[in-house]
Amino acid sequence: MSDGGHGLAPAAASLWGLGSGGAPTAFQAVTALIAGPAADAAQSLTIAAWNGAVAGGALIGGSPLPLGTGLLPWCAALVVLSPLLFSRRVVLSAPADRYRTRR
């Protein structure tokens, strides 16, 4: 790289790994905790969902390639923003008293 950004990619990859490296282990632990005696079946479904998400991401990420690489940042922004917009809609349409803490 001639722009002096030699260490930027490894630093970004390190931060990414530190921030999300424990997610698979956490998913498995929470699945086992919630499922109780059916933990084996629940964990297999967690792995199936994880692999399905990877395959779906590859499909969605690769589908705009024939249209040109200039479209990729816009598609990535749409994929990132879609869950945020959906979750906001779900939370706003939920009954208000459902999320109050009870003592």
C-alpha positions as CSV (number, residue, x, y, z in Angstrom):
1,M,0.0,0.0,0.0
2,S,1.5,3.3,-1.0
3,D,-0.9,5.4,1.1
4,G,0.8,4.5,4.4
5,G,-2.1,2.3,5.6
6,H,0.1,-0.8,6.1
7,G,-1.2,-1.7,9.6
8,L,-4.8,-0.7,9.2
9,A,-6.1,-4.0,7.9
10,P,-4.4,-6.2,10.5
11,A,-5.5,-3.7,13.2
12,A,-9.1,-3.8,12.0
13,A,-9.1,-7.6,11.7
14,S,-7.7,-7.8,15.3
15,L,-10.4,-5.5,16.6
16,W,-13.1,-7.5,14.7
17,G,-11.7,-10.8,16.2
18,L,-11.6,-9.4,19.7
19,G,-15.1,-8.0,19.4
20,S,-16.9,-11.0,18.0
21,G,-14.6,-13.9,18.5
22,G,-16.5,-15.3,21.4
23,A,-19.9,-15.1,19.8
24,P,-20.0,-18.8,18.7
25,T,-19.1,-20.0,22.1
26,A,-21.6,-17.7,23.7
27,F,-24.4,-18.8,21.4
28,Q,-23.7,-22.5,22.3
29,A,-23.6,-21.8,26.0
30,V,-26.9,-19.8,26.0
31,T,-28.5,-22.4,23.8
32,A,-27.6,-25.1,26.3
33,L,-28.7,-23.0,29.2
34,I,-32.1,-22.2,27.7
35,A,-32.8,-25.7,26.3
36,G,-32.1,-27.6,29.4
37,P,-32.5,-31.4,28.9
38,A,-32.9,-30.9,25.1
39,A,-29.5,-29.1,24.8
40,D,-28.1,-31.5,22.2
41,A,-31.0,-31.0,19.8
42,A,-31.0,-27.3,20.4
43,Q,-27.3,-26.9,19.8
44,S,-27.5,-28.8,16.6
45,L,-30.2,-26.4,15.4
46,T,-28.0,-23.5,16.5
47,I,-25.1,-24.8,14.3
48,A,-27.6,-25.4,11.4
49,A,-28.8,-21.8,11.7
50,W,-25.2,-20.5,11.9
51,N,-24.3,-22.4,8.7
52,G,-27.5,-21.3,7.0
53,A,-26.6,-17.7,7.8
54,V,-23.1,-18.1,6.3
55,A,-24.6,-19.6,3.1
56,G,-27.3,-16.9,2.9
57,G,-24.7,-14.2,3.4
58,A,-22.6,-15.7,0.6
59,L,-25.7,-15.9,-1.7
60,I,-26.8,-12.3,-0.9
61,G,-23.2,-11.0,-1.2
62,G,-22.5,-12.7,-4.5
63,S,-25.8,-12.0,-6.2
64,P,-25.1,-8.3,-7.2
65,L,-21.6,-9.1,-8.5
66,P,-22.8,-9.6,-12.2
67,L,-24.2,-6.0,-12.0
68,G,-20.7,-4.6,-11.1
69,T,-18.7,-4.0,-8.0
70,G,-20.0,-0.4,-7.6
71,L,-23.2,-1.7,-6.3
72,L,-21.7,-3.8,-3.4
73,P,-21.4,-0.9,-0.8
74,W,-25.1,-0.1,-1.3
75,C,-26.1,-3.7,-1.0
76,A,-24.0,-4.1,2.2
77,A,-25.6,-1.0,3.6
78,L,-29.0,-2.4,2.9
79,V,-28.2,-5.7,4.5
80,V,-26.8,-3.9,7.6
81,L,-29.7,-1.5,8.0
82,S,-32.6,-3.9,7.3
83,P,-32.5,-5.6,10.7
84,L,-32.2,-2.3,12.5
85,L,-35.2,-0.9,10.7
86,F,-37.2,-4.2,11.3
87,S,-36.3,-4.3,15.0
88,R,-37.4,-0.7,15.5
89,R,-40.7,-1.5,13.9
90,V,-41.2,-4.6,16.0
91,V,-40.4,-2.8,19.3
92,L,-42.6,0.2,18.5
93,S,-45.6,-2.0,17.6
94,A,-45.3,-4.1,20.9
95,P,-47.5,-3.3,23.8
96,A,-45.8,-0.9,26.2
97,D,-46.6,-2.7,29.4
98,R,-45.0,-5.9,28.1
99,Y,-41.5,-4.5,28.6
100,R,-41.9,-3.0,32.0
101,T,-40.0,-4.6,34.8
102,R,-42.1,-6.2,37.6
103,R,-41.0,-6.2,41.2
